[in-house]
Amino acid sequence: MVNIFEKAKQSVEATPALVIDLPLVRKNLSKLAAYIEPLGIKVRPHTKTHKSKRMAKEQLDAGSQGLSVAKVGEAEVMAQVCDDIFIAYPAIDPHRSSRIAKLAHQVTVRVAVDSKVGIDALSQAAKKAGSTIGILPDLDIGNHRTGVATPQLSLELAQHVDQSDSVRLDGLFFYPGQVWVPASEQPPILKQIDEILKETLDLWGRAGLSAEIVSGGSTPTAYQSQYITSQTEIRPGTHIFNDMNTVRAGFCQLEDCAAAIICTVLSNAVEGKVIIDAGSKTITSDKNVTCPDSGSGYILEYPEIQVAKLSEEHGELDIRNCSNVPAIGERVTLIPNHICPCVNLQEQMWLQTEQGLEPIPVDTRGMII
């Protein structure tokens, strides 16, 4: 495989450095747009992966209808480049809800909610601010993180929205985050999810309510979206960059990874290992979702090496099974297991273009509120 980050290895100022290949980003976005267009489904990508206004603009230019975010701080930043923001995270406290209500004066804002408490908080805040917030009740379809458990409970939330001031019932939210099986095994699972959604929408309809938006999707299920016919939009995040989670699970190839950490070998003093300058503060300690014993990433130049252990500032590479090993001072290219938290650990990314490297900020870094 050709290492598209080879030039960046030589020219990046210091390591560890997160490098993003712009041509590959655009290829990844175009591929999804071409797949999804005939289905009549929209893409509302989740910006938690890239946390960058520059990357959000690339997604919008590729045809995305709006953006998804997790936190209010992210919404406020992404509203600078997009007028249609969806917050896929419950906001139940006055601090968050008041900021959302204020933002709703500037752009269209929608929020996923799974409780009447959350609906009331947003209703009160919007009424006080003189704005209107769109609401999508959250239905749990198997991920068991947030969301009400049954179609009937989702109807009760929808009715509560419909009866509340300054909020608008815009649709239904779900997240198939539990689906990590190979693409060939997904159709029956996704069809079952679709049946739950159809039951829910039918129940709403009989109660005189409708869901203009049915928002779902994930990167692992993105290219099987045709099996959930009820959804109107998908919210993949990782697909813009990809990582070893999506590679090892079979949802992309290694050459589809548009983000990498350039690292430097610092030490080979201990037999059987070499040490790089990227630890858990750079690449996180996340294990691979489908291959948890595969290590903390993949070294492009030395595929036999396992990233065996991380401390805060150091990565330990197991070289015992390698015929060829990196030397002290050598730079290597690491594809992390989970790119999303890696991005959040960086102050800036290096964008690799045909003209060279340019630094871009991680605009929503650390925005946990």
RAURHU-V737235 format. One record per backbone hydrogen bond with DSSP energy under -0.5 kcal/mol. NH is the residue of the N-H (numbers start at 1). CO is the residue of the C=O. Records with the same first field share a line. If there is no record, write none. Layout:
NH = CO  CO
//
This chain:
4 = 2
6 = 3
9 = 5
10 = 6
11 = 7
12 = 8
16 = 262
17 = 262
19 = 17  260
20 = 350
21 = 258
22 = 20  352
23 = 352
25 = 21
26 = 22
27 = 23
28 = 24
29 = 25
30 = 26
31 = 27
32 = 28
33 = 29
34 = 30
35 = 31
36 = 32
37 = 33
38 = 34
39 = 36
40 = 36  37
41 = 36
42 = 232
44 = 42  234
46 = 236
47 = 45  68
49 = 46
51 = 47
56 = 52
57 = 53
58 = 54
59 = 55
60 = 56
61 = 57
62 = 58
63 = 60
64 = 59
65 = 43
66 = 43
67 = 84
68 = 45
69 = 86
72 = 369
75 = 71
76 = 72
77 = 73
78 = 74
79 = 75
80 = 77
81 = 78
82 = 78
85 = 108
86 = 67
87 = 110
88 = 69  86
89 = 87
92 = 90
97 = 93
98 = 94
99 = 95
100 = 96
101 = 97
102 = 98
103 = 99
104 = 100
105 = 102
106 = 103
107 = 103
108 = 83
110 = 85
111 = 134
112 = 87
113 = 136
119 = 115
120 = 116
121 = 117
122 = 118
123 = 119
124 = 120
125 = 121
126 = 122
127 = 123
128 = 124
129 = 125
130 = 126
131 = 126
133 = 166
134 = 109
135 = 168
136 = 111
137 = 171
138 = 113
139 = 137  173
140 = 138  148
141 = 139
145 = 146
148 = 138
154 = 150
155 = 151
156 = 152
157 = 153
158 = 154
159 = 155
160 = 156
161 = 157
162 = 158
163 = 159
164 = 161
167 = 164
168 = 133
170 = 135  168
171 = 135
172 = 213
173 = 137
174 = 215
177 = 175
179 = 176
180 = 178
185 = 182
186 = 182  183
187 = 183
189 = 185  186
190 = 186
191 = 187
192 = 188
193 = 189
194 = 190
195 = 191
196 = 192
197 = 193
198 = 194
199 = 195
200 = 196
201 = 197
202 = 198
203 = 199
204 = 200
205 = 201
206 = 202
207 = 203  204
208 = 205
209 = 204
212 = 210
213 = 170
215 = 172
216 = 214  233
222 = 218  219
224 = 221
225 = 222
227 = 224
228 = 225
229 = 227
231 = 228
232 = 214
233 = 214
234 = 42
235 = 216
240 = 237
241 = 238
242 = 238
244 = 336
245 = 337
247 = 243
248 = 244
249 = 245
250 = 247
251 = 246
252 = 246
256 = 253
257 = 254
258 = 241  256
259 = 241
260 = 19
261 = 334
262 = 17  260
263 = 261  332
265 = 330
266 = 275
267 = 275
271 = 269
273 = 270
274 = 317
275 = 267
276 = 315
277 = 264
280 = 311
281 = 312
282 = 279
283 = 279
284 = 280
294 = 291
296 = 307
298 = 335
300 = 298  333
305 = 302
306 = 318
307 = 297
308 = 306  316
309 = 316
311 = 314
315 = 276
316 = 309
317 = 274  315
318 = 306  316
319 = 272  317
320 = 272
322 = 319
329 = 265
330 = 327
332 = 263
334 = 261  332
335 = 298
336 = 334
342 = 338
343 = 339
344 = 340
345 = 341  342
346 = 343
349 = 360
350 = 18
351 = 349  358
352 = 20  350
353 = 351  356
356 = 353
358 = 351
360 = 349
362 = 347
363 = 361
364 = 51
365 = 362
367 = 364
368 = 366
//
